Amino acid sequence: MMRGAYQNPGTKRGSDMSNGSAMSPSPNFQDNDAKKIRMDSRNPSGVSRVVHIRQIPNEVTEAEIVQMGLPFGKVVNVLVLKGKNQAFLEMDDEMSATTMVNYFQSCPANLRGRQVFVQFSNHKELKTDSNHPGATSLTGLQGSPQSGQSLMGPNFQGGEKTVLRVIIDHMIYPVTLDVLNQIFSRAGQVLKIVTFTKLNTFQALIQFENADMAHQAKMNLSGQNIYNGCCTLRIEDSKLTNLNVKFNNDKSRDYTNPNLPTGDPALDAHNSLNMSGMGGMSQQGLMPLPSNLASSMGGMAGMGGMQGMGGMQGGMMGAAAGMRLPGQMAMNCVLLVSNLNEDEVTTDAIFTLFGVYGDVQRVKILYNKKDTALVQMSEPHQTQLAISHLDKVEVWGQQIRVTQSKHQTVQLPREDQSDAASLTKDYSNSPLHRFKKPGSKNCQNIYPPSATLHLSNIPATVEEEEIKEAFSETGATVVGFKFFAKDRKMALIQLGSVQDAIMSLLKMHNHQLAERTYLRVSFSKSTI
């Protein structure tokens, strides 16, 4: 979602809270008269090397403030005024400061879960007293693998392990191997990556060149979001000391050996003809941001050198927007779904199943090939979610295939095509869209098909046995049922198999439980 120019709600742009040309750090710092943080004369142009950061949390550290500036260039000085919940960051040049301010006007920063506000300072230079406890001269600290270590103290010791285990929580948008490489390479040389799914959660093993780099990545990136508000990195040391990578593909990569096969003979033959001049370059380009996030980045898409926004929860992947290698298909919103059971499939059933992973706009079952359908989603990233979660899943006794379609839209039939009209349906105004409300909790609870279903919108008058009986009538075997302890409007129901759960979801989602109350059903990662 495009954001307008930055404004702090209810607060006018101040004068950096300074007292004339000399700035006292606050009563919390000692001896204001003897030890002052002096700022150069006022800056009439509005653009400055000094960036003013407001509403910082009380517990924030200098290291966290410095990290905000590192992706944009050299950081020269930092001043943290904890008593006033402010900080000042002096960049090496105005261009770096301008880039930083422009970025955070489009994508607000968060420190320790609190939104902070970034603007130019009214002063063009920070002059620090070397004895002042609130100021630190960083002498040109840059965004390098070693840049954060000076802030960690002289006794910093790297961990013993070079391999990290990375778990992605709240994975609303797809996270590719190349996205992980781009993010973690800021901490040091990434040698190998292996990705996999365990307990319905996307995970990765990442091997660094040495233990210090791995430790740096863990300290700086753990708890950060890849995309704004989602795809949270949970990082821990792995017990492994080396990764054995056999194939270079979208699941694993050995960056020290670019000549490994992909594991697909046809693709290997194709690459030998077409990729020979590209050296060790990855054939999978960076995945574009979801369109609503990409638009909020404004003109940031060309800033490939930023390598993401370490230390900030909002928008690490600004540099990834729109990048792809020559020959790579542009993403669109249309899916091709094949090997459907033509005796069972309906447009409504497809809408319900694919609606778990995005807002379905249109569904078209092909007139001359009724085991195949086109499904148009509202966003390109939703097509990727559907592919990753529904491809090769058994539905109506057949393993369906879900791939990207060459079509950009699903065309509605003409008025004279009455036969085709019954096979095509427009759902653009459906009230059953799960993701139309920005920030909806539905976005944080997207999981692949599983035997356990999450039920919500349950009326207080409906009992457990009524719900279990309704699911049994769909032909499914009910294994377990449990209301949420703190919210009886929600429950989990475990069925005999994944296929039972899929069929039950198709039949029970939007099932009327009471007057004007309809059940909401989705897949869960939990078991009972």
ZAFIBA-973249 format. One record per residue (C-alpha): residue number from 0; residue in one letter; chain; x, y, z. Coordinates in steps of 0.25 Angstrom, whole numbers, plus 5000, padded with zeros to 4 digits. Layout:
# residues N
 seq type mol    x    y    z
 NUM    A   A    X    Y    Z
...
This chain:
# residues 528
 seq type mol    x    y    z
   0    M   A 5000 5000 5000
   1    M   A 5006 5013 4996
   2    R   A 5009 5022 5007
   3    G   A 5008 5037 5006
   4    A   A 5019 5047 5011
   5    Y   A 5023 5045 5025
   6    Q   A 5015 5052 5036
   7    N   A 5015 5049 5051
   8    P   A 5000 5048 5055
   9    G   A 4997 5060 5064
  10    T   A 5011 5065 5065
  11    K   A 5017 5077 5057
  12    R   A 5031 5077 5052
  13    G   A 5039 5082 5063
  14    S   A 5053 5088 5064
  15    D   A 5060 5075 5068
  16    M   A 5056 5079 5083
  17    S   A 5069 5087 5084
  18    N   A 5072 5099 5092
  19    G   A 5078 5109 5083
  20    S   A 5091 5104 5076
  21    A   A 5096 5096 5088
  22    M   A 5088 5083 5091
  23    S   A 5088 5077 5105
  24    P   A 5085 5062 5105
  25    S   A 5075 5063 5116
  26    P   A 5075 5062 5131
  27    N   A 5078 5047 5130
  28    F   A 5092 5051 5125
  29    Q   A 5101 5057 5135
  30    D   A 5107 5071 5136
  31    N   A 5100 5078 5124
  32    D   A 5108 5091 5125
  33    A   A 5122 5084 5125
  34    K   A 5119 5073 5115
  35    K   A 5110 5077 5103
  36    I   A 5107 5071 5090
  37    R   A 5109 5083 5081
  38    M   A 5102 5084 5067
  39    D   A 5107 5093 5056
  40    S   A 5099 5105 5051
  41    R   A 5084 5103 5046
  42    N   A 5082 5097 5033
  43    P   A 5073 5105 5024
  44    S   A 5073 5096 5012
  45    G   A 5065 5085 5020
  46    V   A 5075 5074 5015
  47    S   A 5086 5070 5025
  48    R   A 5096 5059 5027
  49    V   A 5089 5058 5041
  50    V   A 5077 5049 5043
  51    H   A 5067 5052 5054
  52    I   A 5060 5039 5060
  53    R   A 5048 5041 5069
  54    Q   A 5040 5033 5079
  55    I   A 5051 5022 5081
  56    P   A 5048 5012 5092
  57    N   A 5055 5015 5105
  58    E   A 5063 5002 5105
  59    V   A 5069 5004 5091
  60    T   A 5084 5003 5089
  61    E   A 5094 5011 5081
  62    A   A 5096 4998 5072
  63    E   A 5082 4998 5068
  64    I   A 5082 5013 5064
  65    V   A 5094 5011 5056
  66    Q   A 5089 4998 5049
  67    M   A 5078 5007 5044
  68    G   A 5088 5015 5036
  69    L   A 5098 5005 5032
  70    P   A 5090 5000 5019
  71    F   A 5090 5014 5014
  72    G   A 5105 5017 5015
  73    K   A 5116 5021 5025
  74    V   A 5111 5025 5039
  75    V   A 5120 5036 5045
  76    N   A 5114 5040 5059
  77    V   A 5102 5035 5067
  78    L   A 5095 5042 5079
  79    V   A 5085 5035 5087
  80    L   A 5076 5044 5097
  81    K   A 5068 5033 5104
  82    G   A 5062 5043 5113
  83    K   A 5055 5050 5102
  84    N   A 5053 5037 5093
  85    Q   A 5062 5043 5082
  86    A   A 5074 5039 5074
  87    F   A 5083 5046 5064
  88    L   A 5091 5039 5053
  89    E   A 5101 5046 5045
  90    M   A 5104 5040 5031
  91    D   A 5116 5042 5023
  92    D   A 5109 5050 5013
  93    E   A 5096 5056 5010
  94    M   A 5093 5046 4999
  95    S   A 5093 5035 5009
  96    A   A 5084 5043 5019
  97    T   A 5074 5046 5008
  98    T   A 5073 5032 5003
  99    M   A 5071 5028 5018
 100    V   A 5060 5038 5020
 101    N   A 5053 5036 5007
 102    Y   A 5053 5021 5010
 103    F   A 5047 5022 5024
 104    Q   A 5036 5032 5019
 105    S   A 5031 5021 5010
 106    C   A 5033 5009 5019
 107    P   A 5033 5014 5034
 108    A   A 5044 5007 5043
 109    N   A 5041 4999 5056
 110    L   A 5051 4998 5068
 111    R   A 5047 4987 5078
 112    G   A 5033 4987 5073
 113    R   A 5031 5002 5073
 114    Q   A 5029 5011 5061
 115    V   A 5040 5022 5061
 116    F   A 5040 5034 5052
 117    V   A 5052 5038 5043
 118    Q   A 5054 5052 5037
 119    F   A 5065 5062 5034
 120    S   A 5071 5069 5046
 121    N   A 5071 5084 5046
 122    H   A 5086 5084 5048
 123    K   A 5096 5079 5038
 124    E   A 5107 5073 5047
 125    L   A 5108 5066 5060
 126    K   A 5120 5071 5068
 127    T   A 5122 5061 5080
 128    D   A 5130 5063 5093
 129    S   A 5138 5050 5094
 130    N   A 5136 5049 5108
 131    H   A 5121 5050 5107
 132    P   A 5114 5037 5111
 133    G   A 5102 5040 5101
 134    A   A 5111 5042 5089
 135    T   A 5119 5033 5081
 136    S   A 5128 5036 5069
 137    L   A 5129 5024 5060
 138    T   A 5139 5030 5050
 139    G   A 5132 5025 5037
 140    L   A 5126 5012 5041
 141    Q   A 5121 5004 5029
 142    G   A 5111 4993 5026
 143    S   A 5121 4982 5026
 144    P   A 5121 4968 5033
 145    Q   A 5130 4974 5043
 146    S   A 5123 4987 5045
 147    G   A 5115 4983 5057
 148    Q   A 5126 4977 5065
 149    S   A 5132 4990 5070
 150    L   A 5119 4992 5077
 151    M   A 5119 4979 5084
 152    G   A 5131 4981 5093
 153    P   A 5145 4976 5092
 154    N   A 5142 4963 5098
 155    F   A 5132 4959 5087
 156    Q   A 5134 4944 5083
 157    G   A 5128 4937 5071
 158    G   A 5121 4924 5073
 159    E   A 5127 4911 5070
 160    K   A 5117 4907 5059
 161    T   A 5117 4912 5045
 162    V   A 5103 4906 5042
 163    L   A 5090 4913 5046
 164    R   A 5076 4907 5046
 165    V   A 5066 4918 5041
 166    I   A 5051 4916 5043
 167    I   A 5041 4925 5036
 168    D   A 5029 4929 5045
 169    H   A 5016 4935 5039
 170    M   A 5021 4932 5025
 171    I   A 5010 4940 5017
 172    Y   A 5018 4942 5005
 173    P   A 5028 4932 4999
 174    V   A 5042 4933 5003
 175    T   A 5052 4927 4993
 176    L   A 5066 4922 4994
 177    D   A 5071 4935 4987
 178    V   A 5064 4944 4997
 179    L   A 5071 4937 5008
 180    N   A 5084 4938 5002
 181    Q   A 5082 4953 4999
 182    I   A 5079 4955 5014
 183    F   A 5089 4947 5021
 184    S   A 5100 4950 5012
 185    R   A 5101 4964 5019
 186    A   A 5107 4957 5031
 187    G   A 5117 4950 5023
 188    Q   A 5121 4940 5012
 189    V   A 5109 4929 5011
 190    L   A 5115 4916 5006
 191    K   A 5103 4907 5005
 192    I   A 5088 4907 5008
 193    V   A 5078 4896 5009
 194    T   A 5063 4899 5010
 195    F   A 5052 4889 5015
 196    T   A 5038 4888 5021
 197    K   A 5037 4882 5035
 198    L   A 5024 4881 5043
 199    N   A 5017 4890 5033
 200    T   A 5028 4901 5035
 201    F   A 5038 4906 5025
 202    Q   A 5052 4905 5030
 203    A   A 5066 4906 5025
 204    L   A 5080 4902 5028
 205    I   A 5091 4913 5025
 206    Q   A 5106 4911 5025
 207    F   A 5115 4922 5027
 208    E   A 5130 4923 5024
 209    N   A 5133 4925 5039
 210    A   A 5127 4925 5052
 211    D   A 5128 4940 5054
 212    M   A 5119 4942 5042
 213    A   A 5109 4932 5047
 214    H   A 5109 4939 5060
 215    Q   A 5107 4952 5054
 216    A   A 5096 4948 5046
 217    K   A 5089 4942 5057
 218    M   A 5090 4954 5066
 219    N   A 5086 4964 5056
 220    L   A 5075 4956 5048
 221    S   A 5068 4948 5059
 222    G   A 5054 4953 5061
 223    Q   A 5054 4962 5049
 224    N   A 5043 4962 5038
 225    I   A 5047 4959 5023
 226    Y   A 5034 4966 5019
 227    N   A 5026 4977 5026
 228    G   A 5019 4970 5038
 229    C   A 5022 4956 5034
 230    C   A 5032 4945 5030
 231    T   A 5039 4946 5043
 232    L   A 5053 4940 5045
 233    R   A 5055 4931 5056
 234    I   A 5070 4927 5057
 235    E   A 5078 4917 5065
 236    D   A 5091 4909 5064
 237    S   A 5090 4896 5057
 238    K   A 5097 4884 5062
 239    L   A 5103 4881 5048
 240    T   A 5117 4886 5044
 241    N   A 5116 4884 5029
 242    L   A 5104 4884 5019
 243    N   A 5105 4873 5008
 244    V   A 5098 4879 4996
 245    K   A 5096 4870 4984
 246    F   A 5088 4879 4975
 247    N   A 5088 4894 4972
 248    N   A 5073 4897 4970
 249    D   A 5062 4905 4977
 250    K   A 5063 4896 4989
 251    S   A 5078 4896 4992
 252    R   A 5090 4903 4987
 253    D   A 5105 4901 4988
 254    Y   A 5111 4915 4985
 255    T   A 5125 4909 4985
 256    N   A 5122 4899 4974
 257    P   A 5113 4906 4963
 258    N   A 5115 4894 4954
 259    L   A 5106 4884 4962
 260    P   A 5094 4878 4955
 261    T   A 5080 4883 4958
 262    G   A 5075 4869 4959
 263    D   A 5066 4871 4947
 264    P   A 5072 4865 4934
 265    A   A 5064 4873 4925
 266    L   A 5067 4886 4932
 267    D   A 5082 4883 4933
 268    A   A 5083 4881 4918
 269    H   A 5076 4894 4916
 270    N   A 5085 4901 4926
 271    S   A 5097 4896 4919
 272    L   A 5093 4903 4906
 273    N   A 5087 4916 4911
 274    M   A 5095 4919 4924
 275    S   A 5109 4916 4920
 276    G   A 5113 4930 4920
 277    M   A 5107 4934 4933
 278    G   A 5117 4927 4942
 279    G   A 5112 4923 4956
 280    M   A 5100 4933 4955
 281    S   A 5087 4927 4961
 282    Q   A 5077 4925 4951
 283    Q   A 5066 4928 4961
 284    G   A 5064 4943 4961
 285    L   A 5059 4950 4973
 286    M   A 5044 4948 4975
 287    P   A 5037 4962 4973
 288    L   A 5030 4968 4985
 289    P   A 5015 4966 4987
 290    S   A 5010 4977 4979
 291    N   A 5004 4985 4991
 292    L   A 5018 4985 4997
 293    A   A 5026 4988 4985
 294    S   A 5017 5000 4982
 295    S   A 5020 5005 4996
 296    M   A 5035 5005 4993
 297    G   A 5033 5017 4983
 298    G   A 5046 5018 4975
 299    M   A 5054 5008 4984
 300    A   A 5054 4997 4974
 301    G   A 5067 5001 4967
 302    M   A 5075 5001 4980
 303    G   A 5081 4987 4978
 304    G   A 5093 4991 4987
 305    M   A 5085 4992 4999
 306    Q   A 5084 4977 5001
 307    G   A 5072 4979 5010
 308    M   A 5069 4987 5023
 309    G   A 5076 4980 5034
 310    G   A 5072 4984 5048
 311    M   A 5059 4989 5044
 312    Q   A 5046 4981 5044
 313    G   A 5040 4988 5032
 314    G   A 5043 4984 5018
 315    M   A 5056 4977 5018
 316    M   A 5054 4973 5003
 317    G   A 5053 4987 4997
 318    A   A 5064 4984 4987
 319    A   A 5057 4971 4982
 320    A   A 5045 4978 4976
 321    G   A 5044 4975 4961
 322    M   A 5057 4968 4959
 323    R   A 5058 4956 4950
 324    L   A 5068 4950 4940
 325    P   A 5066 4950 4925
 326    G   A 5056 4940 4921
 327    Q   A 5050 4938 4934
 328    M   A 5034 4939 4933
 329    A   A 5028 4951 4939
 330    M   A 5019 4947 4950
 331    N   A 5004 4949 4948
 332    C   A 4991 4945 4956
 333    V   A 4986 4934 4948
 334    L   A 4988 4919 4951
 335    L   A 4986 4907 4942
 336    V   A 4980 4895 4950
 337    S   A 4980 4882 4944
 338    N   A 4976 4867 4947
 339    L   A 4963 4871 4954
 340    N   A 4952 4861 4955
 341    E   A 4943 4866 4945
 342    D   A 4931 4858 4951
 343    E   A 4933 4866 4964
 344    V   A 4939 4879 4961
 345    T   A 4931 4892 4962
 346    T   A 4935 4907 4961
 347    D   A 4930 4909 4975
 348    A   A 4939 4897 4980
 349    I   A 4951 4903 4973
 350    F   A 4948 4917 4979
 351    T   A 4947 4911 4993
 352    L   A 4960 4903 4992
 353    F   A 4969 4913 4986
 354    G   A 4962 4924 4995
 355    V   A 4970 4918 5006
 356    Y   A 4983 4924 5000
 357    G   A 4977 4937 4994
 358    D   A 4965 4945 4989
 359    V   A 4960 4938 4976
 360    Q   A 4955 4947 4966
 361    R   A 4950 4938 4955
 362    V   A 4950 4923 4952
 363    K   A 4948 4917 4938
 364    I   A 4947 4902 4936
 365    L   A 4951 4899 4921
 366    Y   A 4939 4895 4912
 367    N   A 4947 4885 4904
 368    K   A 4956 4880 4916
 369    K   A 4947 4880 4928
 370    D   A 4959 4874 4937
 371    T   A 4966 4887 4935
 372    A   A 4963 4901 4941
 373    L   A 4968 4915 4941
 374    V   A 4968 4922 4954
 375    Q   A 4971 4937 4955
 376    M   A 4976 4942 4969
 377    S   A 4976 4957 4973
 378    E   A 4991 4957 4975
 379    P   A 5003 4950 4969
 380    H   A 5009 4945 4982
 381    Q   A 4996 4938 4985
 382    T   A 4998 4930 4973
 383    Q   A 5011 4926 4978
 384    L   A 5005 4922 4992
 385    A   A 4995 4913 4984
 386    I   A 5005 4907 4976
 387    S   A 5014 4903 4988
 388    H   A 5003 4898 4996
 389    L   A 4993 4891 4986
 390    D   A 5002 4886 4975
 391    K   A 5001 4870 4975
 392    V   A 4991 4870 4986
 393    E   A 4980 4859 4985
 394    V   A 4966 4865 4983
 395    W   A 4954 4857 4979
 396    G   A 4963 4845 4979
 397    Q   A 4973 4851 4968
 398    Q   A 4986 4858 4970
 399    I   A 4984 4872 4964
 400    R   A 4995 4880 4958
 401    V   A 4996 4895 4960
 402    T   A 5005 4903 4951
 403    Q   A 5006 4918 4946
 404    S   A 4998 4921 4934
 405    K   A 5002 4928 4922
 406    H   A 4989 4936 4923
 407    Q   A 4989 4950 4930
 408    T   A 4974 4950 4933
 409    V   A 4962 4940 4932
 410    Q   A 4953 4945 4921
 411    L   A 4938 4945 4924
 412    P   A 4930 4938 4913
 413    R   A 4921 4947 4903
 414    E   A 4906 4947 4905
 415    D   A 4905 4937 4893
 416    Q   A 4913 4927 4900
 417    S   A 4903 4921 4909
 418    D   A 4910 4907 4910
 419    A   A 4923 4913 4914
 420    A   A 4916 4923 4924
 421    S   A 4912 4912 4933
 422    L   A 4927 4908 4935
 423    T   A 4932 4922 4938
 424    K   A 4929 4930 4950
 425    D   A 4933 4944 4955
 426    Y   A 4936 4945 4970
 427    S   A 4942 4959 4970
 428    N   A 4931 4964 4979
 429    S   A 4930 4951 4988
 430    P   A 4928 4954 5003
 431    L   A 4936 4941 5006
 432    H   A 4949 4947 5002
 433    R   A 4959 4945 5014
 434    F   A 4970 4955 5011
 435    K   A 4962 4968 5007
 436    K   A 4965 4974 5020
 437    P   A 4979 4979 5022
 438    G   A 4986 4974 5034
 439    S   A 4976 4963 5036
 440    K   A 4980 4951 5045
 441    N   A 4977 4942 5033
 442    C   A 4990 4947 5027
 443    Q   A 4997 4941 5038
 444    N   A 4991 4927 5038
 445    I   A 4993 4921 5025
 446    Y   A 4997 4907 5025
 447    P   A 4997 4895 5015
 448    P   A 4986 4885 5015
 449    S   A 4986 4877 5028
 450    A   A 4977 4867 5035
 451    T   A 4974 4878 5046
 452    L   A 4965 4889 5042
 453    H   A 4963 4903 5049
 454    L   A 4949 4907 5052
 455    S   A 4944 4921 5055
 456    N   A 4931 4929 5056
 457    I   A 4925 4918 5065
 458    P   A 4912 4923 5072
 459    A   A 4912 4922 5087
 460    T   A 4899 4913 5086
 461    V   A 4906 4903 5077
 462    E   A 4911 4891 5085
 463    E   A 4923 4882 5081
 464    E   A 4914 4870 5078
 465    E   A 4907 4878 5067
 466    I   A 4919 4882 5060
 467    K   A 4925 4868 5061
 468    E   A 4912 4862 5055
 469    A   A 4912 4873 5044
 470    F   A 4926 4869 5040
 471    S   A 4923 4854 5041
 472    E   A 4912 4856 5031
 473    T   A 4922 4860 5020
 474    G   A 4927 4846 5021
 475    A   A 4940 4850 5029
 476    T   A 4945 4842 5041
 477    V   A 4945 4852 5053
 478    V   A 4958 4848 5062
 479    G   A 4958 4860 5072
 480    F   A 4951 4873 5075
 481    K   A 4955 4884 5084
 482    F   A 4950 4898 5087
 483    F   A 4960 4909 5089
 484    A   A 4961 4912 5104
 485    K   A 4961 4927 5103
 486    D   A 4951 4928 5092
 487    R   A 4940 4919 5090
 488    K   A 4937 4925 5076
 489    M   A 4949 4917 5071
 490    A   A 4952 4902 5071
 491    L   A 4961 4891 5065
 492    I   A 4955 4879 5059
 493    Q   A 4965 4867 5055
 494    L   A 4960 4858 5044
 495    G   A 4964 4844 5039
 496    S   A 4973 4849 5028
 497    V   A 4977 4861 5020
 498    Q   A 4968 4857 5009
 499    D   A 4956 4857 5019
 500    A   A 4960 4871 5023
 501    I   A 4960 4876 5009
 502    M   A 4947 4870 5006
 503    S   A 4941 4876 5019
 504    L   A 4947 4889 5017
 505    L   A 4940 4890 5003
 506    K   A 4927 4886 5009
 507    M   A 4927 4893 5023
 508    H   A 4933 4906 5020
 509    N   A 4922 4916 5021
 510    H   A 4913 4906 5026
 511    Q   A 4901 4912 5034
 512    L   A 4902 4909 5049
 513    A   A 4891 4919 5053
 514    E   A 4883 4930 5048
 515    R   A 4893 4940 5041
 516    T   A 4905 4932 5046
 517    Y   A 4913 4924 5037
 518    L   A 4925 4915 5040
 519    R   A 4939 4919 5035
 520    V   A 4949 4908 5032
 521    S   A 4964 4908 5029
 522    F   A 4976 4898 5031
 523    S   A 4983 4898 5044
 524    K   A 4998 4894 5047
 525    S   A 4993 4889 5061
 526    T   A 4989 4875 5065
 527    I   A 4980 4871 5076
